[in-house]
Amino acid sequence: MKRIQCGQLVPGCTFKAQAETDEDVLLMEARHAREAHGIEVTPRFIDRAKTRITEVNPEGQQARG
């Protein structure tokens, strides 16, 4: 399971996206960033977001590794 926390891209935001794949998490984050923050989702934004994706276990806790 993959997760991204918007607050790592937009300080103060508490939105979290969680899905099975990096692509699905990125789509959720991009939609949120555009709708909630008015951010233009550029390739640079996506590249930054990719570095913030973490692996979580089924209970939603960050996986150790």
PDB file of N, H, CA, C and O in Angstrom:
ATOM      1  N   MET A   1       0.850  -1.175   0.000  1.00  0.00           N
ATOM      2  CA  MET A   1       0.000   0.000   0.000  1.00  0.00           C
ATOM      3  C   MET A   1       0.892   1.233   0.000  1.00  0.00           C
ATOM      4  O   MET A   1       1.895   1.276   0.713  1.00  0.00           O
ATOM      5  N   LYS A   2       0.536   2.229  -0.789  1.00  0.00           N
ATOM      6  H   LYS A   2      -0.279   2.195  -1.368  1.00  0.00           H
ATOM      7  CA  LYS A   2       1.305   3.466  -0.927  1.00  0.00           C
ATOM      8  C   LYS A   2       0.545   4.623  -0.291  1.00  0.00           C
ATOM      9  O   LYS A   2      -0.686   4.630  -0.261  1.00  0.00           O
ATOM     10  N   ARG A   3       1.295   5.606   0.221  1.00  0.00           N
ATOM     11  H   ARG A   3       2.295   5.601   0.197  1.00  0.00           H
ATOM     12  CA  ARG A   3       0.672   6.781   0.837  1.00  0.00           C
ATOM     13  C   ARG A   3       1.498   8.027   0.529  1.00  0.00           C
ATOM     14  O   ARG A   3       2.724   7.981   0.428  1.00  0.00           O
ATOM     15  N   ILE A   4       0.787   9.132   0.385  1.00  0.00           N
ATOM     16  H   ILE A   4      -0.209   9.169   0.467  1.00  0.00           H
ATOM     17  CA  ILE A   4       1.432  10.439   0.306  1.00  0.00           C
ATOM     18  C   ILE A   4       0.672  11.380   1.223  1.00  0.00           C
ATOM     19  O   ILE A   4      -0.556  11.337   1.299  1.00  0.00           O
ATOM     20  N   GLN A   5       1.415  12.228   1.917  1.00  0.00           N
ATOM     21  H   GLN A   5       2.413  12.263   1.855  1.00  0.00           H
ATOM     22  CA  GLN A   5       0.820  13.223   2.800  1.00  0.00           C
ATOM     23  C   GLN A   5       1.037  14.600   2.170  1.00  0.00           C
ATOM     24  O   GLN A   5       2.173  15.034   1.982  1.00  0.00           O
ATOM     25  N   CYS A   6      -0.043  15.265   1.854  1.00  0.00           N
ATOM     26  H   CYS A   6      -0.966  14.912   2.006  1.00  0.00           H
ATOM     27  CA  CYS A   6       0.039  16.551   1.171  1.00  0.00           C
ATOM     28  C   CYS A   6       0.855  17.567   1.958  1.00  0.00           C
ATOM     29  O   CYS A   6       1.511  18.425   1.366  1.00  0.00           O
ATOM     30  N   GLY A   7       0.824  17.483   3.269  1.00  0.00           N
ATOM     31  H   GLY A   7       0.291  16.787   3.750  1.00  0.00           H
ATOM     32  CA  GLY A   7       1.564  18.419   4.104  1.00  0.00           C
ATOM     33  C   GLY A   7       3.057  18.425   3.828  1.00  0.00           C
ATOM     34  O   GLY A   7       3.748  19.385   4.172  1.00  0.00           O
ATOM     35  N   GLN A   8       3.560  17.369   3.212  1.00  0.00           N
ATOM     36  H   GLN A   8       2.999  16.590   2.932  1.00  0.00           H
ATOM     37  CA  GLN A   8       4.972  17.345   2.838  1.00  0.00           C
ATOM     38  C   GLN A   8       5.225  18.192   1.590  1.00  0.00           C
ATOM     39  O   GLN A   8       6.367  18.544   1.297  1.00  0.00           O
ATOM     40  N   LEU A   9       4.180  18.511   0.873  1.00  0.00           N
ATOM     41  H   LEU A   9       3.252  18.225   1.111  1.00  0.00           H
ATOM     42  CA  LEU A   9       4.280  19.355  -0.318  1.00  0.00           C
ATOM     43  C   LEU A   9       3.708  20.742  -0.065  1.00  0.00           C
ATOM     44  O   LEU A   9       4.223  21.742  -0.566  1.00  0.00           O
ATOM     45  N   VAL A  10       2.640  20.788   0.717  1.00  0.00           N
ATOM     46  H   VAL A  10       2.222  19.976   1.124  1.00  0.00           H
ATOM     47  CA  VAL A  10       1.967  22.047   1.056  1.00  0.00           C
ATOM     48  C   VAL A  10       1.890  22.121   2.578  1.00  0.00           C
ATOM     49  O   VAL A  10       0.996  21.527   3.181  1.00  0.00           O
ATOM     50  N   PRO A  11       2.815  22.841   3.202  1.00  0.00           N
ATOM     51  CA  PRO A  11       2.850  22.898   4.667  1.00  0.00           C
ATOM     52  C   PRO A  11       1.496  23.244   5.273  1.00  0.00           C
ATOM     53  O   PRO A  11       0.798  24.153   4.823  1.00  0.00           O
ATOM     54  N   GLY A  12       1.151  22.487   6.307  1.00  0.00           N
ATOM     55  H   GLY A  12       1.717  21.748   6.672  1.00  0.00           H
ATOM     56  CA  GLY A  12      -0.095  22.723   7.027  1.00  0.00           C
ATOM     57  C   GLY A  12      -1.278  21.900   6.543  1.00  0.00           C
ATOM     58  O   GLY A  12      -2.299  21.830   7.228  1.00  0.00           O
ATOM     59  N   CYS A  13      -1.163  21.278   5.378  1.00  0.00           N
ATOM     60  H   CYS A  13      -0.334  21.335   4.822  1.00  0.00           H
ATOM     61  CA  CYS A  13      -2.270  20.492   4.850  1.00  0.00           C
ATOM     62  C   CYS A  13      -2.273  19.109   5.505  1.00  0.00           C
ATOM     63  O   CYS A  13      -1.220  18.495   5.670  1.00  0.00           O
ATOM     64  N   THR A  14      -3.455  18.625   5.875  1.00  0.00           N
ATOM     65  H   THR A  14      -4.311  19.125   5.741  1.00  0.00           H
ATOM     66  CA  THR A  14      -3.561  17.328   6.543  1.00  0.00           C
ATOM     67  C   THR A  14      -4.065  16.215   5.634  1.00  0.00           C
ATOM     68  O   THR A  14      -4.256  15.089   6.093  1.00  0.00           O
ATOM     69  N   PHE A  15      -4.283  16.507   4.351  1.00  0.00           N
ATOM     70  H   PHE A  15      -4.128  17.421   3.978  1.00  0.00           H
ATOM     71  CA  PHE A  15      -4.777  15.497   3.412  1.00  0.00           C
ATOM     72  C   PHE A  15      -3.757  14.381   3.234  1.00  0.00           C
ATOM     73  O   PHE A  15      -2.558  14.629   3.107  1.00  0.00           O
ATOM     74  N   LYS A  16      -4.257  13.140   3.229  1.00  0.00           N
ATOM     75  H   LYS A  16      -5.231  12.939   3.332  1.00  0.00           H
ATOM     76  CA  LYS A  16      -3.433  11.967   2.955  1.00  0.00           C
ATOM     77  C   LYS A  16      -4.131  11.138   1.890  1.00  0.00           C
ATOM     78  O   LYS A  16      -5.341  10.920   1.953  1.00  0.00           O
ATOM     79  N   ALA A  17      -3.366  10.679   0.918  1.00  0.00           N
ATOM     80  H   ALA A  17      -2.383  10.856   0.867  1.00  0.00           H
ATOM     81  CA  ALA A  17      -3.894   9.788  -0.113  1.00  0.00           C
ATOM     82  C   ALA A  17      -3.237   8.436   0.068  1.00  0.00           C
ATOM     83  O   ALA A  17      -2.031   8.346   0.296  1.00  0.00           O
ATOM     84  N   GLN A  18      -4.037   7.383  -0.034  1.00  0.00           N
ATOM     85  H   GLN A  18      -5.017   7.456  -0.219  1.00  0.00           H
ATOM     86  CA  GLN A  18      -3.524   6.024   0.114  1.00  0.00           C
ATOM     87  C   GLN A  18      -4.164   5.144  -0.943  1.00  0.00           C
ATOM     88  O   GLN A  18      -5.379   5.172  -1.141  1.00  0.00           O
ATOM     89  N   ALA A  19      -3.325   4.357  -1.626  1.00  0.00           N
ATOM     90  H   ALA A  19      -2.338   4.335  -1.465  1.00  0.00           H
ATOM     91  CA  ALA A  19      -3.811   3.484  -2.694  1.00  0.00           C
ATOM     92  C   ALA A  19      -2.797   2.364  -2.909  1.00  0.00           C
ATOM     93  O   ALA A  19      -1.730   2.344  -2.296  1.00  0.00           O
ATOM     94  N   GLU A  20      -3.151   1.443  -3.784  1.00  0.00           N
ATOM     95  H   GLU A  20      -4.018   1.459  -4.282  1.00  0.00           H
ATOM     96  CA  GLU A  20      -2.292   0.297  -4.054  1.00  0.00           C
ATOM     97  C   GLU A  20      -1.046   0.646  -4.861  1.00  0.00           C
ATOM     98  O   GLU A  20      -0.011  -0.002  -4.704  1.00  0.00           O
ATOM     99  N   THR A  21      -1.126   1.659  -5.721  1.00  0.00           N
ATOM    100  H   THR A  21      -1.967   2.186  -5.849  1.00  0.00           H
ATOM    101  CA  THR A  21      -0.007   1.949  -6.616  1.00  0.00           C
ATOM    102  C   THR A  21       0.452   3.393  -6.495  1.00  0.00           C
ATOM    103  O   THR A  21      -0.296   4.267  -6.058  1.00  0.00           O
ATOM    104  N   ASP A  22       1.699   3.625  -6.892  1.00  0.00           N
ATOM    105  H   ASP A  22       2.307   2.915  -7.248  1.00  0.00           H
ATOM    106  CA  ASP A  22       2.223   4.989  -6.937  1.00  0.00           C
ATOM    107  C   ASP A  22       1.357   5.855  -7.842  1.00  0.00           C
ATOM    108  O   ASP A  22       1.042   6.996  -7.505  1.00  0.00           O
ATOM    109  N   GLU A  23       0.978   5.310  -8.985  1.00  0.00           N
ATOM    110  H   GLU A  23       1.235   4.383  -9.258  1.00  0.00           H
ATOM    111  CA  GLU A  23       0.199   6.083  -9.952  1.00  0.00           C
ATOM    112  C   GLU A  23      -1.131   6.544  -9.371  1.00  0.00           C
ATOM    113  O   GLU A  23      -1.533   7.690  -9.569  1.00  0.00           O
ATOM    114  N   ASP A  24      -1.818   5.648  -8.651  1.00  0.00           N
ATOM    115  H   ASP A  24      -1.492   4.716  -8.491  1.00  0.00           H
ATOM    116  CA  ASP A  24      -3.108   6.024  -8.063  1.00  0.00           C
ATOM    117  C   ASP A  24      -2.941   7.086  -6.982  1.00  0.00           C
ATOM    118  O   ASP A  24      -3.747   8.012  -6.889  1.00  0.00           O
ATOM    119  N   VAL A  25      -1.902   6.955  -6.168  1.00  0.00           N
ATOM    120  H   VAL A  25      -1.247   6.203  -6.244  1.00  0.00           H
ATOM    121  CA  VAL A  25      -1.638   7.950  -5.127  1.00  0.00           C
ATOM    122  C   VAL A  25      -1.328   9.303  -5.762  1.00  0.00           C
ATOM    123  O   VAL A  25      -1.808  10.336  -5.294  1.00  0.00           O
ATOM    124  N   LEU A  26      -0.530   9.297  -6.824  1.00  0.00           N
ATOM    125  H   LEU A  26      -0.141   8.458  -7.205  1.00  0.00           H
ATOM    126  CA  LEU A  26      -0.194  10.549  -7.498  1.00  0.00           C
ATOM    127  C   LEU A  26      -1.422  11.207  -8.120  1.00  0.00           C
ATOM    128  O   LEU A  26      -1.558  12.430  -8.072  1.00  0.00           O
ATOM    129  N   LEU A  27      -2.307  10.417  -8.698  1.00  0.00           N
ATOM    130  H   LEU A  27      -2.196   9.424  -8.738  1.00  0.00           H
ATOM    131  CA  LEU A  27      -3.544  10.976  -9.261  1.00  0.00           C
ATOM    132  C   LEU A  27      -4.396  11.626  -8.179  1.00  0.00           C
ATOM    133  O   LEU A  27      -4.942  12.710  -8.380  1.00  0.00           O
ATOM    134  N   MET A  28      -4.508  10.960  -7.029  1.00  0.00           N
ATOM    135  H   MET A  28      -4.064  10.079  -6.866  1.00  0.00           H
ATOM    136  CA  MET A  28      -5.291  11.506  -5.921  1.00  0.00           C
ATOM    137  C   MET A  28      -4.676  12.802  -5.402  1.00  0.00           C
ATOM    138  O   MET A  28      -5.386  13.773  -5.140  1.00  0.00           O
ATOM    139  N   GLU A  29      -3.347  12.811  -5.254  1.00  0.00           N
ATOM    140  H   GLU A  29      -2.770  12.022  -5.467  1.00  0.00           H
ATOM    141  CA  GLU A  29      -2.660  14.007  -4.763  1.00  0.00           C
ATOM    142  C   GLU A  29      -2.775  15.149  -5.768  1.00  0.00           C
ATOM    143  O   GLU A  29      -3.003  16.296  -5.383  1.00  0.00           O
ATOM    144  N   ALA A  30      -2.619  14.843  -7.042  1.00  0.00           N
ATOM    145  H   ALA A  30      -2.434  13.912  -7.355  1.00  0.00           H
ATOM    146  CA  ALA A  30      -2.720  15.883  -8.070  1.00  0.00           C
ATOM    147  C   ALA A  30      -4.106  16.518  -8.074  1.00  0.00           C
ATOM    148  O   ALA A  30      -4.231  17.741  -8.150  1.00  0.00           O
ATOM    149  N   ARG A  31      -5.137  15.699  -7.994  1.00  0.00           N
ATOM    150  H   ARG A  31      -5.035  14.706  -7.933  1.00  0.00           H
ATOM    151  CA  ARG A  31      -6.510  16.225  -7.970  1.00  0.00           C
ATOM    152  C   ARG A  31      -6.711  17.104  -6.737  1.00  0.00           C
ATOM    153  O   ARG A  31      -7.270  18.197  -6.829  1.00  0.00           O
ATOM    154  N   HIS A  32      -6.248  16.616  -5.580  1.00  0.00           N
ATOM    155  H   HIS A  32      -5.794  15.728  -5.505  1.00  0.00           H
ATOM    156  CA  HIS A  32      -6.379  17.382  -4.340  1.00  0.00           C
ATOM    157  C   HIS A  32      -5.619  18.714  -4.440  1.00  0.00           C
ATOM    158  O   HIS A  32      -6.159  19.767  -4.098  1.00  0.00           O
ATOM    159  N   ALA A  33      -4.375  18.661  -4.906  1.00  0.00           N
ATOM    160  H   ALA A  33      -3.937  17.806  -5.184  1.00  0.00           H
ATOM    161  CA  ALA A  33      -3.554  19.878  -4.998  1.00  0.00           C
ATOM    162  C   ALA A  33      -4.220  20.918  -5.891  1.00  0.00           C
ATOM    163  O   ALA A  33      -4.228  22.109  -5.579  1.00  0.00           O
ATOM    164  N   ARG A  34      -4.772  20.458  -6.992  1.00  0.00           N
ATOM    165  H   ARG A  34      -4.765  19.491  -7.246  1.00  0.00           H
ATOM    166  CA  ARG A  34      -5.441  21.365  -7.936  1.00  0.00           C
ATOM    167  C   ARG A  34      -6.708  21.959  -7.321  1.00  0.00           C
ATOM    168  O   ARG A  34      -6.922  23.170  -7.375  1.00  0.00           O
ATOM    169  N   GLU A  35      -7.551  21.095  -6.733  1.00  0.00           N
ATOM    170  H   GLU A  35      -7.377  20.111  -6.689  1.00  0.00           H
ATOM    171  CA  GLU A  35      -8.849  21.545  -6.227  1.00  0.00           C
ATOM    172  C   GLU A  35      -8.749  22.296  -4.900  1.00  0.00           C
ATOM    173  O   GLU A  35      -9.428  23.306  -4.716  1.00  0.00           O
ATOM    174  N   ALA A  36      -7.925  21.825  -3.985  1.00  0.00           N
ATOM    175  H   ALA A  36      -7.374  21.004  -4.134  1.00  0.00           H
ATOM    176  CA  ALA A  36      -7.871  22.419  -2.646  1.00  0.00           C
ATOM    177  C   ALA A  36      -6.897  23.589  -2.542  1.00  0.00           C
ATOM    178  O   ALA A  36      -7.103  24.513  -1.755  1.00  0.00           O
ATOM    179  N   HIS A  37      -5.825  23.539  -3.351  1.00  0.00           N
ATOM    180  H   HIS A  37      -5.658  22.789  -3.991  1.00  0.00           H
ATOM    181  CA  HIS A  37      -4.775  24.546  -3.217  1.00  0.00           C
ATOM    182  C   HIS A  37      -4.579  25.402  -4.465  1.00  0.00           C
ATOM    183  O   HIS A  37      -3.791  26.348  -4.442  1.00  0.00           O
ATOM    184  N   GLY A  38      -5.281  25.088  -5.554  1.00  0.00           N
ATOM    185  H   GLY A  38      -5.920  24.319  -5.573  1.00  0.00           H
ATOM    186  CA  GLY A  38      -5.126  25.848  -6.781  1.00  0.00           C
ATOM    187  C   GLY A  38      -3.760  25.684  -7.430  1.00  0.00           C
ATOM    188  O   GLY A  38      -3.312  26.559  -8.172  1.00  0.00           O
ATOM    189  N   ILE A  39      -3.104  24.580  -7.155  1.00  0.00           N
ATOM    190  H   ILE A  39      -3.468  23.869  -6.553  1.00  0.00           H
ATOM    191  CA  ILE A  39      -1.764  24.324  -7.685  1.00  0.00           C
ATOM    192  C   ILE A  39      -1.862  23.805  -9.118  1.00  0.00           C
ATOM    193  O   ILE A  39      -2.663  22.920  -9.420  1.00  0.00           O
ATOM    194  N   GLU A  40      -1.038  24.368  -9.985  1.00  0.00           N
ATOM    195  H   GLU A  40      -0.388  25.087  -9.739  1.00  0.00           H
ATOM    196  CA  GLU A  40      -0.921  23.840 -11.338  1.00  0.00           C
ATOM    197  C   GLU A  40      -0.045  22.595 -11.256  1.00  0.00           C
ATOM    198  O   GLU A  40       1.115  22.662 -10.851  1.00  0.00           O
ATOM    199  N   VAL A  41      -0.608  21.476 -11.642  1.00  0.00           N
ATOM    200  H   VAL A  41      -1.550  21.421 -11.972  1.00  0.00           H
ATOM    201  CA  VAL A  41       0.114  20.208 -11.533  1.00  0.00           C
ATOM    202  C   VAL A  41       1.017  20.052 -12.758  1.00  0.00           C
ATOM    203  O   VAL A  41       0.567  19.698 -13.848  1.00  0.00           O
ATOM    204  N   THR A  42       2.285  20.324 -12.544  1.00  0.00           N
ATOM    205  H   THR A  42       2.650  20.611 -11.659  1.00  0.00           H
ATOM    206  CA  THR A  42       3.294  20.277 -13.596  1.00  0.00           C
ATOM    207  C   THR A  42       4.142  19.017 -13.438  1.00  0.00           C
ATOM    208  O   THR A  42       4.067  18.352 -12.404  1.00  0.00           O
ATOM    209  N   PRO A  43       4.944  18.681 -14.441  1.00  0.00           N
ATOM    210  CA  PRO A  43       5.868  17.548 -14.279  1.00  0.00           C
ATOM    211  C   PRO A  43       6.796  17.727 -13.070  1.00  0.00           C
ATOM    212  O   PRO A  43       7.140  16.752 -12.402  1.00  0.00           O
ATOM    213  N   ARG A  44       7.195  18.949 -12.796  1.00  0.00           N
ATOM    214  H   ARG A  44       6.916  19.741 -13.338  1.00  0.00           H
ATOM    215  CA  ARG A  44       8.049  19.203 -11.618  1.00  0.00           C
ATOM    216  C   ARG A  44       7.306  18.883 -10.321  1.00  0.00           C
ATOM    217  O   ARG A  44       7.881  18.288  -9.409  1.00  0.00           O
ATOM    218  N   PHE A  45       6.042  19.272 -10.236  1.00  0.00           N
ATOM    219  H   PHE A  45       5.575  19.755 -10.977  1.00  0.00           H
ATOM    220  CA  PHE A  45       5.240  18.943  -9.048  1.00  0.00           C
ATOM    221  C   PHE A  45       5.142  17.428  -8.885  1.00  0.00           C
ATOM    222  O   PHE A  45       5.316  16.910  -7.781  1.00  0.00           O
ATOM    223  N   ILE A  46       4.869  16.726  -9.963  1.00  0.00           N
ATOM    224  H   ILE A  46       4.728  17.147 -10.860  1.00  0.00           H
ATOM    225  CA  ILE A  46       4.760  15.261  -9.913  1.00  0.00           C
ATOM    226  C   ILE A  46       6.084  14.641  -9.470  1.00  0.00           C
ATOM    227  O   ILE A  46       6.094  13.707  -8.668  1.00  0.00           O
ATOM    228  N   ASP A  47       7.196  15.154  -9.987  1.00  0.00           N
ATOM    229  H   ASP A  47       7.188  15.913 -10.638  1.00  0.00           H
ATOM    230  CA  ASP A  47       8.509  14.634  -9.584  1.00  0.00           C
ATOM    231  C   ASP A  47       8.734  14.821  -8.090  1.00  0.00           C
ATOM    232  O   ASP A  47       9.239  13.920  -7.421  1.00  0.00           O
ATOM    233  N   ARG A  48       8.362  15.989  -7.560  1.00  0.00           N
ATOM    234  H   ARG A  48       7.952  16.722  -8.104  1.00  0.00           H
ATOM    235  CA  ARG A  48       8.481  16.240  -6.116  1.00  0.00           C
ATOM    236  C   ARG A  48       7.583  15.299  -5.340  1.00  0.00           C
ATOM    237  O   ARG A  48       7.992  14.742  -4.321  1.00  0.00           O
ATOM    238  N   ALA A  49       6.362  15.118  -5.815  1.00  0.00           N
ATOM    239  H   ALA A  49       6.030  15.571  -6.643  1.00  0.00           H
ATOM    240  CA  ALA A  49       5.411  14.250  -5.119  1.00  0.00           C
ATOM    241  C   ALA A  49       5.904  12.810  -5.090  1.00  0.00           C
ATOM    242  O   ALA A  49       5.751  12.128  -4.077  1.00  0.00           O
ATOM    243  N   LYS A  50       6.485  12.343  -6.172  1.00  0.00           N
ATOM    244  H   LYS A  50       6.609  12.897  -6.995  1.00  0.00           H
ATOM    245  CA  LYS A  50       6.986  10.956  -6.226  1.00  0.00           C
ATOM    246  C   LYS A  50       7.976  10.678  -5.111  1.00  0.00           C
ATOM    247  O   LYS A  50       8.015   9.569  -4.579  1.00  0.00           O
ATOM    248  N   THR A  51       8.776  11.675  -4.752  1.00  0.00           N
ATOM    249  H   THR A  51       8.743  12.576  -5.185  1.00  0.00           H
ATOM    250  CA  THR A  51       9.783  11.463  -3.706  1.00  0.00           C
ATOM    251  C   THR A  51       9.157  11.422  -2.314  1.00  0.00           C
ATOM    252  O   THR A  51       9.828  11.059  -1.348  1.00  0.00           O
ATOM    253  N   ARG A  52       7.888  11.786  -2.198  1.00  0.00           N
ATOM    254  H   ARG A  52       7.343  12.081  -2.983  1.00  0.00           H
ATOM    255  CA  ARG A  52       7.210  11.813  -0.890  1.00  0.00           C
ATOM    256  C   ARG A  52       6.332  10.571  -0.652  1.00  0.00           C
ATOM    257  O   ARG A  52       5.724  10.443   0.410  1.00  0.00           O
ATOM    258  N   ILE A  53       6.265   9.670  -1.621  1.00  0.00           N
ATOM    259  H   ILE A  53       6.759   9.774  -2.485  1.00  0.00           H
ATOM    260  CA  ILE A  53       5.446   8.465  -1.473  1.00  0.00           C
ATOM    261  C   ILE A  53       6.142   7.494  -0.522  1.00  0.00           C
ATOM    262  O   ILE A  53       7.341   7.240  -0.638  1.00  0.00           O
ATOM    263  N   THR A  54       5.368   6.960   0.417  1.00  0.00           N
ATOM    264  H   THR A  54       4.394   7.166   0.511  1.00  0.00           H
ATOM    265  CA  THR A  54       5.901   5.962   1.344  1.00  0.00           C
ATOM    266  C   THR A  54       5.104   4.673   1.232  1.00  0.00           C
ATOM    267  O   THR A  54       3.974   4.665   0.743  1.00  0.00           O
ATOM    268  N   GLU A  55       5.695   3.610   1.680  1.00  0.00           N
ATOM    269  H   GLU A  55       6.613   3.616   2.076  1.00  0.00           H
ATOM    270  CA  GLU A  55       5.046   2.297   1.743  1.00  0.00           C
ATOM    271  C   GLU A  55       4.440   2.162   3.136  1.00  0.00           C
ATOM    272  O   GLU A  55       5.097   2.461   4.134  1.00  0.00           O
ATOM    273  N   VAL A  56       3.194   1.715   3.205  1.00  0.00           N
ATOM    274  H   VAL A  56       2.661   1.473   2.395  1.00  0.00           H
ATOM    275  CA  VAL A  56       2.538   1.491   4.492  1.00  0.00           C
ATOM    276  C   VAL A  56       1.994   0.070   4.536  1.00  0.00           C
ATOM    277  O   VAL A  56       1.681  -0.524   3.504  1.00  0.00           O
ATOM    278  N   ASN A  57       1.887  -0.461   5.742  1.00  0.00           N
ATOM    279  H   ASN A  57       2.141   0.022   6.581  1.00  0.00           H
ATOM    280  CA  ASN A  57       1.319  -1.799   5.882  1.00  0.00           C
ATOM    281  C   ASN A  57      -0.206  -1.708   5.871  1.00  0.00           C
ATOM    282  O   ASN A  57      -0.751  -0.605   5.897  1.00  0.00           O
ATOM    283  N   PRO A  58      -0.902  -2.836   5.833  1.00  0.00           N
ATOM    284  CA  PRO A  58      -2.369  -2.806   5.719  1.00  0.00           C
ATOM    285  C   PRO A  58      -3.078  -2.022   6.829  1.00  0.00           C
ATOM    286  O   PRO A  58      -4.195  -1.549   6.622  1.00  0.00           O
ATOM    287  N   GLU A  59      -2.452  -1.878   7.996  1.00  0.00           N
ATOM    288  H   GLU A  59      -1.544  -2.262   8.164  1.00  0.00           H
ATOM    289  CA  GLU A  59      -3.079  -1.134   9.088  1.00  0.00           C
ATOM    290  C   GLU A  59      -2.864   0.369   8.939  1.00  0.00           C
ATOM    291  O   GLU A  59      -3.328   1.151   9.768  1.00  0.00           O
ATOM    292  N   GLY A  60      -2.152   0.776   7.869  1.00  0.00           N
ATOM    293  H   GLY A  60      -1.776   0.140   7.195  1.00  0.00           H
ATOM    294  CA  GLY A  60      -1.937   2.195   7.640  1.00  0.00           C
ATOM    295  C   GLY A  60      -0.689   2.749   8.283  1.00  0.00           C
ATOM    296  O   GLY A  60      -0.446   3.954   8.215  1.00  0.00           O
ATOM    297  N   GLN A  61       0.111   1.901   8.909  1.00  0.00           N
ATOM    298  H   GLN A  61      -0.086   0.923   8.965  1.00  0.00           H
ATOM    299  CA  GLN A  61       1.346   2.349   9.542  1.00  0.00           C
ATOM    300  C   GLN A  61       2.482   2.307   8.534  1.00  0.00           C
ATOM    301  O   GLN A  61       2.533   1.424   7.678  1.00  0.00           O
ATOM    302  N   GLN A  62       3.386   3.262   8.640  1.00  0.00           N
ATOM    303  H   GLN A  62       3.345   3.980   9.335  1.00  0.00           H
ATOM    304  CA  GLN A  62       4.531   3.297   7.727  1.00  0.00           C
ATOM    305  C   GLN A  62       5.346   2.024   7.915  1.00  0.00           C
ATOM    306  O   GLN A  62       5.674   1.636   9.036  1.00  0.00           O
ATOM    307  N   ALA A  63       5.665   1.383   6.792  1.00  0.00           N
ATOM    308  H   ALA A  63       5.398   1.699   5.881  1.00  0.00           H
ATOM    309  CA  ALA A  63       6.443   0.152   6.844  1.00  0.00           C
ATOM    310  C   ALA A  63       7.878   0.453   7.225  1.00  0.00           C
ATOM    311  O   ALA A  63       8.430   1.492   6.863  1.00  0.00           O
ATOM    312  N   ARG A  64       8.464  -0.456   7.951  1.00  0.00           N
ATOM    313  H   ARG A  64       8.016  -1.300   8.246  1.00  0.00           H
ATOM    314  CA  ARG A  64       9.885  -0.309   8.314  1.00  0.00           C
ATOM    315  C   ARG A  64      10.717  -0.905   7.193  1.00  0.00           C
ATOM    316  O   ARG A  64      10.307  -1.866   6.541  1.00  0.00           O
ATOM    317  N   GLY A  65      11.868  -0.337   6.980  1.00  0.00           N
ATOM    318  H   GLY A  65      12.202   0.443   7.509  1.00  0.00           H
ATOM    319  CA  GLY A  65      12.639  -0.910   5.913  1.00  0.00           C
ATOM    320  C   GLY A  65      13.956  -0.340   5.818  1.00  0.00           C
ATOM    321  O   GLY A  65      14.737  -0.731   4.950  1.00  0.00           O
TER     322      GLY A  65
END
